[in-house]
Amino acid sequence: MRYWVALLLLTSNLAQAQQYTLDTTPNPKVENNTYVSDPTHILEQGTVTTINLLLDSIERNTTAQVAVVMLPSIGDADVVEFSQSLFEKWGIGQRNKDNGLLILFVQDQRTIRFHTGYGLEGVLPDITCKRIQQEFMVPYFKKEDINKGMLEGVKVVGKILTDPESTNEIYDSSPRSKKFLFLTIVVVSFLYGLVLIAVFANSWKDKKFKQTPEAPNVTISVGWWLSLYLVIPAAFFFYHNTLFISSLNFLFRFYLLLVLFFVERFVRILLLAQPFANSEKHHELYNYFQRQKGYWKGLSFLFPIPLIAFYFFLLARAKTYRNKPRTCKNCGNLSEKLSEQEDDIALNTGQQTEEKVKSVDYDVWKCKSCGSLEILCYINADTKYTACQKCAFVTSSLSERRTLTPATYSNEGAGEEEYICTYCGHHHIVPFVIAKLVESSSSSGGSSDSSSSFGGGDSGGGGASSSW
């Protein structure tokens, strides 16, 4: 009697030891960079080797990852829930494609489970998974030929995944990719809409839709502006929502659309400047192109191709207009530009100081016939100097910034800035407010399991199960 009790306890302990959980199921990618997890050797070693070779070929040819897990028992756990949790824990499939497949065999439940990632739901829909199990695997399992059933099932999966049409679907048109493309279009169109409203409101406020006679503007009618920047992008977003392309491809096309807008603006600048060039308003044109410099320089960081070329072209064109020969306003003959050393004679000491600190640059043109002078000034847009309140020359700069009352978490602080004029020595004090201190809040975000050596794919629970 004692012998049978001891044998029963031993059998019970062995059975319990063969129950596997998410934590005790060995990850083959982590252990030896393979695809089959078979801790109790349900399959023969030859079968494991063959399946590993097939799955390695599938990943190399399609990037899809297939994991085969052979477990004697998972206890009372539900097969579907266990598969989903194991899929997420290992991250089967590539992160951006979610093209993973988990094949789980549970011996004591006599169940085979296919669990697909988002990216394989179109290639291996539930009905296809079920058909593979019922036609190529379960008949062998019923005959207790597990090796043959698993090998035949993996072969059929491999044929489907390596088929050219199936491979294209893995890469481009999976439900997950389509959903991500839609989300990308929504986010981009929303951000574009916010920028569009702000730009239109600012242009309307500054009357940029009206041409002024003094100098050329980047003039465009309201109708053409709305057609170009509203109607065309709306059609663009609507059209691309019907395509099966990657989000990266969409963003590249959107980049090209924005570049098209910049090209249109660039051409418009040159066309609007031409009448003023013909009327020899070279000084106005130089200042006009200088005003465009900040716009193109800033956008060149976001759209280097081709805006950097546009930026340097405008700089060169501005320099050309600045140095073009001028007609004397006194006698109508040509004037010549004096050198930097020569023009100092025609400038007063304040103007010379401005040139010395590089806040303003002066050009002096002298008529060859009557000798009359024309002095043109060009303010440096990047200068740190401002106009002095006393002498009016652009020679005043920040000397010191002082804190008078420190800010606290409950009250604002106060300070002052002292400006000193390099030319006349005038001191000018400008008060300023220091914002209240803000307590920093730290939050600890969840960390992902970095131990997984699969690709980091995800699953929505698709697949099928069969029992025998």
C-alpha positions as CSV (number, residue, x, y, z in Angstrom):
1,M,0.0,0.0,0.0
2,R,2.8,2.4,0.9
3,Y,4.5,1.5,-2.4
4,W,1.5,2.6,-4.4
5,V,1.0,5.8,-2.5
6,A,4.7,6.7,-3.0
7,L,4.4,5.9,-6.7
8,L,1.3,8.0,-7.0
9,L,3.0,11.0,-5.3
10,L,6.0,10.6,-7.5
11,T,3.9,10.5,-10.7
12,S,1.9,13.6,-9.5
13,N,5.2,15.5,-8.8
14,L,6.6,14.6,-12.2
15,A,3.3,15.7,-13.9
16,Q,3.4,19.0,-12.0
17,A,7.0,19.6,-12.9
18,Q,6.1,19.4,-16.5
19,Q,3.6,22.2,-16.3
20,Y,5.1,25.3,-18.0
21,T,4.3,29.0,-17.4
22,L,5.3,32.1,-19.3
23,D,8.4,32.5,-17.2
24,T,9.5,28.9,-17.4
25,T,9.0,28.4,-21.1
26,P,12.5,28.7,-22.6
27,N,12.9,31.3,-25.4
28,P,14.9,29.6,-28.2
29,K,16.1,32.9,-29.6
30,V,17.7,33.9,-26.3
31,E,19.1,30.5,-25.6
32,N,20.7,29.5,-29.0
33,N,19.2,31.8,-31.7
34,T,16.8,29.2,-33.0
35,Y,13.0,29.0,-33.4
36,V,11.9,25.8,-31.7
37,S,11.3,25.6,-27.9
38,D,11.0,21.9,-26.9
39,P,12.2,21.6,-23.3
40,T,10.9,18.0,-22.8
41,H,12.0,16.7,-26.3
42,I,8.5,15.9,-27.6
43,L,10.0,16.1,-31.1
44,E,12.9,14.1,-32.3
45,Q,16.2,16.1,-32.7
46,G,16.1,15.6,-36.5
47,T,12.7,17.1,-36.7
48,V,13.7,20.1,-34.6
49,T,16.8,20.7,-36.8
50,T,14.7,20.6,-40.0
51,I,12.1,23.0,-38.6
52,N,14.8,25.4,-37.4
53,L,16.3,25.4,-40.9
54,L,12.9,26.1,-42.5
55,L,12.0,28.9,-40.2
56,D,15.5,30.5,-40.6
57,S,15.0,30.5,-44.4
58,I,11.5,32.1,-44.0
59,E,12.9,34.9,-41.9
60,R,15.8,35.5,-44.3
61,N,13.5,35.6,-47.3
62,T,10.5,37.5,-45.9
63,T,11.6,38.9,-42.5
64,A,8.6,37.1,-41.0
65,Q,9.4,35.2,-37.7
66,V,7.8,31.9,-36.7
67,A,8.3,30.4,-33.2
68,V,7.3,26.8,-32.5
69,V,6.7,25.9,-28.9
70,M,6.2,22.3,-27.7
71,L,5.0,22.0,-24.1
72,P,3.7,18.9,-22.2
73,S,1.3,21.1,-20.2
74,I,0.4,24.6,-19.3
75,G,-1.8,23.6,-16.4
76,D,-5.3,25.1,-16.3
77,A,-4.2,28.1,-18.4
78,D,-6.3,28.9,-21.5
79,V,-4.4,28.2,-24.7
80,V,-5.4,31.4,-26.5
81,E,-4.6,33.6,-23.5
82,F,-1.3,31.8,-23.0
83,S,-0.4,32.2,-26.6
84,Q,-1.2,36.0,-26.6
85,S,0.9,36.5,-23.5
86,L,3.8,34.5,-24.7
87,F,3.6,36.2,-28.1
88,E,3.8,39.7,-26.5
89,K,6.5,38.6,-24.0
90,W,8.8,37.3,-26.7
91,G,7.9,40.0,-29.3
92,I,7.6,37.6,-32.2
93,G,7.9,39.3,-35.6
94,Q,9.5,42.6,-36.7
95,R,8.6,45.6,-34.7
96,N,7.3,47.8,-37.6
97,K,5.6,44.9,-39.5
98,D,4.2,42.7,-36.7
99,N,4.8,39.7,-39.0
100,G,5.1,37.0,-36.4
101,L,3.5,33.6,-35.9
102,L,3.4,31.4,-32.8
103,I,2.7,27.7,-33.2
104,L,2.0,26.3,-29.8
105,F,1.6,22.6,-29.1
106,V,0.1,21.6,-25.7
107,Q,0.4,17.8,-25.3
108,D,-2.0,17.1,-22.3
109,Q,-4.7,19.3,-23.9
110,R,-4.2,17.7,-27.3
111,T,-4.3,21.1,-28.9
112,I,-2.4,22.9,-31.6
113,R,-2.6,26.7,-31.7
114,F,-1.6,29.2,-34.4
115,H,-1.3,32.8,-33.1
116,T,-0.7,35.5,-35.7
117,G,0.7,39.0,-35.5
118,Y,-1.1,42.0,-37.0
119,G,1.0,41.9,-40.1
120,L,0.2,38.2,-40.9
121,E,-3.6,38.4,-40.5
122,G,-4.0,39.1,-44.2
123,V,-1.7,36.3,-45.3
124,L,-2.7,33.8,-42.6
125,P,-6.4,34.5,-41.8
126,D,-8.1,32.4,-39.1
127,I,-9.7,30.2,-41.7
128,T,-6.4,29.4,-43.4
129,C,-4.8,28.6,-40.0
130,K,-7.6,26.2,-39.2
131,R,-7.4,24.6,-42.6
132,I,-3.6,23.9,-42.3
133,Q,-4.2,22.4,-38.9
134,Q,-7.1,20.2,-39.9
135,E,-5.7,19.0,-43.3
136,F,-1.9,18.7,-42.6
137,M,-1.4,18.3,-38.9
138,V,-4.3,16.9,-36.9
139,P,-4.5,13.7,-39.0
140,Y,-0.9,12.8,-38.0
141,F,-1.5,13.8,-34.4
142,K,-4.4,11.4,-34.2
143,K,-2.0,8.7,-35.3
144,E,0.5,9.9,-32.5
145,D,2.9,10.9,-35.2
146,I,3.7,14.4,-33.8
147,N,6.9,14.8,-35.7
148,K,5.3,14.3,-39.1
149,G,2.3,16.5,-38.3
150,M,4.5,19.4,-37.0
151,L,6.9,19.2,-40.0
152,E,4.1,19.1,-42.6
153,G,2.3,22.1,-40.9
154,V,5.5,24.2,-40.9
155,K,6.2,23.4,-44.5
156,V,2.7,24.6,-45.6
157,V,3.2,27.8,-43.5
158,G,6.6,28.3,-45.2
159,K,5.1,27.9,-48.7
160,I,2.4,30.5,-48.0
161,L,4.8,33.0,-46.4
162,T,7.4,32.8,-49.2
163,D,4.9,33.1,-52.0
164,P,5.6,36.4,-53.7
165,E,2.0,37.8,-53.3
166,S,2.0,36.8,-49.7
167,T,5.4,38.5,-49.1
168,N,4.1,41.8,-50.6
169,E,1.2,41.6,-48.3
170,I,3.5,41.1,-45.3
171,Y,5.4,44.3,-46.2
172,D,2.8,46.7,-47.5
173,S,-0.9,45.9,-47.0
174,S,-1.3,44.3,-43.6
175,P,-4.2,45.6,-41.5
176,R,-1.7,46.9,-38.9
177,S,0.2,48.9,-41.6
178,K,-3.1,50.3,-43.0
179,K,-4.2,51.4,-39.6
180,F,-0.8,53.0,-38.9
181,L,-1.0,54.8,-42.3
182,F,-4.4,56.2,-41.5
183,L,-3.2,57.4,-38.1
184,T,-0.2,59.1,-39.8
185,I,-2.4,60.8,-42.3
186,V,-4.7,62.1,-39.5
187,V,-1.9,63.4,-37.4
188,V,-0.1,65.1,-40.4
189,S,-3.3,66.6,-41.7
190,F,-4.2,67.9,-38.3
191,L,-0.8,69.6,-37.7
192,Y,-0.8,70.9,-41.3
193,G,-4.3,72.4,-40.6
194,L,-3.1,74.2,-37.5
195,V,-0.2,75.7,-39.3
196,L,-2.4,76.7,-42.2
197,I,-4.8,78.6,-40.0
198,A,-2.0,80.5,-38.3
199,V,-0.3,81.4,-41.5
200,F,-3.5,82.6,-43.2
201,A,-4.5,84.7,-40.2
202,N,-1.1,86.3,-40.0
203,S,-1.0,87.0,-43.8
204,W,-4.5,88.5,-43.7
205,K,-3.5,90.7,-40.7
206,D,-0.4,92.0,-42.4
207,K,-2.2,92.5,-45.7
208,K,0.2,90.3,-47.6
209,F,-2.5,89.6,-50.2
210,K,-2.3,93.2,-51.4
211,Q,0.5,94.5,-53.6
212,T,2.2,97.7,-52.4
213,P,3.9,100.2,-54.8
214,E,7.0,100.8,-52.6
215,A,8.5,97.3,-52.7
216,P,7.5,93.9,-54.0
217,N,5.6,91.5,-51.7
218,V,5.2,87.8,-52.1
219,T,1.7,88.7,-53.4
220,I,-0.9,86.0,-54.0
221,S,-4.7,86.3,-54.2
222,V,-6.8,84.7,-51.5
223,G,-8.4,82.4,-54.1
224,W,-5.1,81.1,-55.4
225,W,-3.8,80.8,-51.8
226,L,-6.7,78.7,-50.7
227,S,-6.6,76.5,-53.8
228,L,-2.8,75.9,-53.5
229,Y,-2.6,75.4,-49.7
230,L,-6.0,74.0,-48.8
231,V,-7.7,72.3,-51.8
232,I,-4.6,70.5,-53.1
233,P,-3.5,69.2,-49.7
234,A,-7.0,68.0,-48.9
235,A,-7.1,66.0,-52.2
236,F,-3.6,64.7,-51.4
237,F,-4.7,63.4,-48.0
238,F,-7.9,61.9,-49.3
239,Y,-6.2,60.1,-52.2
240,H,-3.4,58.6,-50.1
241,N,-5.9,57.2,-47.6
242,T,-7.0,54.9,-50.3
243,L,-3.6,53.5,-51.1
244,F,-1.7,50.5,-49.7
245,I,1.6,52.2,-48.9
246,S,3.9,52.5,-45.9
247,S,3.7,55.5,-43.6
248,L,7.3,56.3,-44.5
249,N,6.3,56.4,-48.2
250,F,3.5,58.8,-47.4
251,L,5.7,61.1,-45.4
252,F,8.2,61.2,-48.3
253,R,5.4,62.1,-50.7
254,F,4.1,64.8,-48.3
255,Y,7.6,66.2,-48.2
256,L,7.6,66.5,-52.0
257,L,4.2,68.3,-51.9
258,L,5.7,70.9,-49.5
259,V,8.7,71.3,-51.7
260,L,6.4,72.0,-54.6
261,F,4.8,74.8,-52.5
262,F,8.3,76.3,-51.8
263,V,9.2,76.1,-55.5
264,E,6.0,78.0,-56.4
265,R,6.9,80.7,-53.8
266,F,10.5,80.9,-55.0
267,V,9.4,81.4,-58.7
268,R,6.8,84.0,-57.5
269,I,9.5,85.9,-55.7
270,L,11.6,86.1,-58.8
271,L,8.7,87.2,-61.0
272,L,7.5,89.9,-58.6
273,A,11.0,91.3,-58.3
274,Q,11.6,91.6,-62.1
275,P,9.6,94.9,-62.6
276,F,11.5,96.5,-59.8
277,A,14.8,95.4,-61.3
278,N,13.8,96.9,-64.6
279,S,13.1,100.2,-62.9
280,E,16.5,100.2,-61.2
281,K,15.2,100.1,-57.7
282,H,18.3,98.1,-56.6
283,H,18.3,99.3,-53.0
284,E,14.7,98.3,-52.5
285,L,15.4,94.9,-54.2
286,Y,18.4,94.2,-52.0
287,N,16.3,94.9,-48.8
288,Y,13.5,92.8,-50.3
289,F,15.7,89.8,-50.7
290,Q,17.3,90.3,-47.3
291,R,13.8,90.1,-45.8
292,Q,13.4,86.8,-47.5
293,K,16.7,85.5,-46.0
294,G,15.3,84.6,-42.6
295,Y,12.3,82.6,-44.1
296,W,14.5,80.5,-46.4
297,K,17.3,80.1,-43.9
298,G,14.9,78.7,-41.2
299,L,13.2,76.3,-43.5
300,S,16.5,75.1,-44.9
301,F,17.0,73.1,-41.7
302,L,13.7,71.3,-42.2
303,F,13.8,71.0,-46.0
304,P,17.5,71.0,-46.9
305,I,16.7,69.7,-50.4
306,P,16.3,72.0,-52.4
307,L,15.8,75.0,-50.0
308,I,19.5,75.4,-49.2
309,A,20.1,76.0,-52.9
310,F,17.3,78.6,-53.0
311,Y,18.7,80.3,-49.9
312,F,22.2,80.8,-51.4
313,F,20.7,81.8,-54.7
314,L,18.7,84.6,-53.1
315,L,21.8,85.8,-51.2
316,A,23.8,85.9,-54.4
317,R,20.9,87.8,-56.2
318,A,20.7,90.3,-53.3
319,K,24.5,90.9,-53.5
320,T,24.1,91.5,-57.3
321,Y,21.4,94.1,-56.9
322,R,23.4,95.9,-54.1
323,N,26.5,96.3,-56.3
324,K,24.7,97.2,-59.6
325,P,25.7,100.6,-61.0
326,R,23.4,103.4,-60.0
327,T,22.2,106.5,-61.8
328,C,23.0,109.8,-60.1
329,K,19.8,111.4,-58.9
330,N,21.3,114.9,-59.4
331,C,22.6,114.8,-63.0
332,G,21.4,111.3,-64.3
333,N,25.0,110.0,-65.0
334,L,26.4,106.8,-63.6
335,S,27.7,106.7,-60.1
336,E,30.5,104.4,-58.7
337,K,30.6,102.7,-55.4
338,L,33.4,103.8,-53.1
339,S,35.6,101.3,-51.3
340,E,35.3,100.7,-47.5
341,Q,38.3,102.9,-46.9
342,E,37.0,105.7,-49.2
343,D,33.5,105.8,-47.9
344,D,34.6,106.5,-44.3
345,I,35.4,110.1,-45.4
346,A,31.7,110.6,-46.3
347,L,30.4,109.0,-43.0
348,N,30.1,110.8,-39.7
349,T,31.6,109.3,-36.6
350,G,28.3,107.7,-35.5
351,Q,28.0,105.9,-38.8
352,Q,31.6,104.8,-38.7
353,T,31.0,103.3,-35.2
354,E,28.0,101.4,-36.6
355,E,30.2,99.9,-39.3
356,K,32.9,99.1,-36.7
357,V,30.5,97.1,-34.5
358,K,28.9,95.7,-37.7
359,S,25.3,96.7,-36.8
360,V,24.9,98.7,-40.0
361,D,26.8,98.6,-43.2
362,Y,27.0,101.7,-45.4
363,D,27.5,102.0,-49.2
364,V,28.6,105.4,-50.6
365,W,28.0,106.1,-54.3
366,K,29.7,109.0,-55.9
367,C,28.7,110.5,-59.3
368,K,31.5,110.4,-61.8
369,S,30.3,113.7,-63.3
370,C,29.0,116.0,-60.6
371,G,30.6,114.3,-57.6
372,S,27.3,114.2,-55.6
373,L,27.1,111.5,-52.9
374,E,24.4,109.0,-52.2
375,I,24.6,107.1,-48.9
376,L,22.7,103.8,-48.5
377,C,22.4,101.9,-45.2
378,Y,21.9,98.2,-44.7
379,I,21.0,97.1,-41.2
380,N,22.4,93.7,-40.1
381,A,19.4,91.6,-39.2
382,D,21.6,89.4,-36.9
383,T,23.2,92.2,-34.9
384,K,22.9,92.3,-31.1
385,Y,22.9,96.1,-31.1
386,T,19.8,98.3,-30.9
387,A,19.2,102.0,-31.6
388,C,20.4,104.2,-28.8
389,Q,17.7,106.3,-27.1
390,K,20.0,109.3,-27.0
391,C,22.0,109.4,-30.3
392,A,19.8,107.1,-32.3
393,F,22.7,105.2,-33.8
394,V,22.5,101.4,-33.7
395,T,25.3,101.1,-31.2
396,S,23.6,100.2,-27.9
397,S,24.1,96.7,-26.5
398,L,23.3,94.7,-23.4
399,S,26.0,95.3,-20.8
400,E,24.7,93.5,-17.7
401,R,21.6,91.6,-16.6
402,R,20.9,91.8,-12.9
403,T,18.4,90.0,-10.6
404,L,16.8,92.4,-8.1
405,T,14.3,90.1,-6.5
406,P,14.6,86.3,-7.0
407,A,11.5,84.4,-8.1
408,T,10.0,81.9,-5.8
409,Y,7.4,79.1,-6.2
410,S,4.7,81.6,-5.1
411,N,5.9,85.0,-6.4
412,E,7.4,86.4,-9.5
413,G,10.9,88.0,-9.4
414,A,12.2,91.2,-10.9
415,G,15.4,92.2,-12.7
416,E,16.9,94.8,-15.0
417,E,19.0,94.9,-18.1
418,E,21.5,97.7,-18.5
419,Y,22.3,98.8,-22.1
420,I,25.4,101.0,-22.9
421,C,25.9,102.8,-26.2
422,T,29.3,102.2,-27.7
423,Y,29.2,105.6,-29.5
424,C,27.9,108.1,-27.0
425,G,28.2,106.1,-23.7
426,H,24.5,106.5,-22.8
427,H,23.2,104.1,-20.1
428,H,19.7,102.8,-20.4
429,I,17.9,100.5,-17.9
430,V,15.1,98.1,-19.0
431,P,13.2,96.3,-16.2
432,F,11.9,92.7,-16.7
433,V,9.9,90.1,-14.8
434,I,11.2,86.7,-13.7
435,A,8.6,84.0,-13.9
436,K,7.7,82.0,-10.8
437,L,9.5,78.8,-10.2
438,V,7.7,75.6,-11.2
439,E,8.1,72.3,-9.3
440,S,9.4,69.6,-11.6
441,S,7.4,66.4,-11.7
442,S,9.1,63.2,-12.5
443,S,7.2,60.2,-13.8
444,S,8.6,56.7,-14.3
445,G,7.4,55.1,-17.5
446,G,6.9,51.5,-18.0
447,S,10.0,49.6,-19.4
448,S,9.7,47.0,-22.0
449,D,11.3,43.6,-21.8
450,S,14.6,44.0,-23.5
451,S,15.5,40.3,-23.1
452,S,13.5,39.3,-26.1
453,S,15.7,38.7,-29.1
454,F,12.8,38.3,-31.5
455,G,11.9,41.4,-33.5
456,G,9.5,43.1,-31.1
457,G,6.3,42.3,-33.0
458,D,2.8,42.4,-31.6
459,S,-0.5,40.5,-32.0
460,G,-4.1,41.3,-31.9
461,G,-5.2,37.7,-31.0
462,G,-5.7,36.4,-34.5
463,G,-5.3,32.7,-35.4
464,A,-7.0,29.4,-34.8
465,S,-6.8,26.3,-32.6
466,S,-7.6,22.6,-33.2
467,S,-7.9,19.7,-30.9
468,W,-8.0,15.9,-31.5
